[in-house]
Amino acid sequence: MNRIFWLECPECKTRWYAEWVLRHSEYKMECPNAGCRNKFKADDASWIDEREAR
């Protein structure tokens, strides 16, 4: 199972998950909320959950 992390859009507070490889990359995340689509780096998320699944 691939590792993931959860994050929250700093604009609309929508939460979703992404592949771990994107956690510390230079790529910008794009909010999946159709009314928002804010783009930001993972470090700028308003909430992040990096715990590993057990």
N, C-alpha and C positions, 0 to 999 in steps of 0.2 A: 504494500500500500504506500503510495506517495505521501510525503509529508505536506501539509497545508498550513495556512494561517488564516485567521479571521481578521477582518478590518472593517472600519466604519468610515463612511464618507464624512469629511468635516463640514460639508455644506448641508446635506439633507438627512444625515444620520442613518442612511441605509447600510445594513451590514451584509457582508458576503464573504466568501472564502476564495483564496487564490493559491496557486502552487508555491511551495516554499522557495523555489529558485528565483521567484520575483521579489522576495522579502527585502533583500538588500541590493537589488539591481538598480540601474539608472533609469529603467523603464517607468513610465507613469501609469498608474492604475486609472481605469475609467469606471466611474460609478455605473452600475447596471440599471439604475432607476431611470426610466425613459424621460422623466420630467427634469432630470438633473444633468447627468452625463459629465459631471465635474471630473477633471483630470488632475491627479496629484501623485507625488511619490509616496510609497508605503510609509515612510517615516513621518509623513505629515498627516496620517490618518488620525482621527480624533479618538480612536480606540483600536487596540490590537491585542489579539489573543494568539500567542505562539506556543501554547502548551502542546506537547506531543500526545497523540491518542494512546490510550492504554488498552 
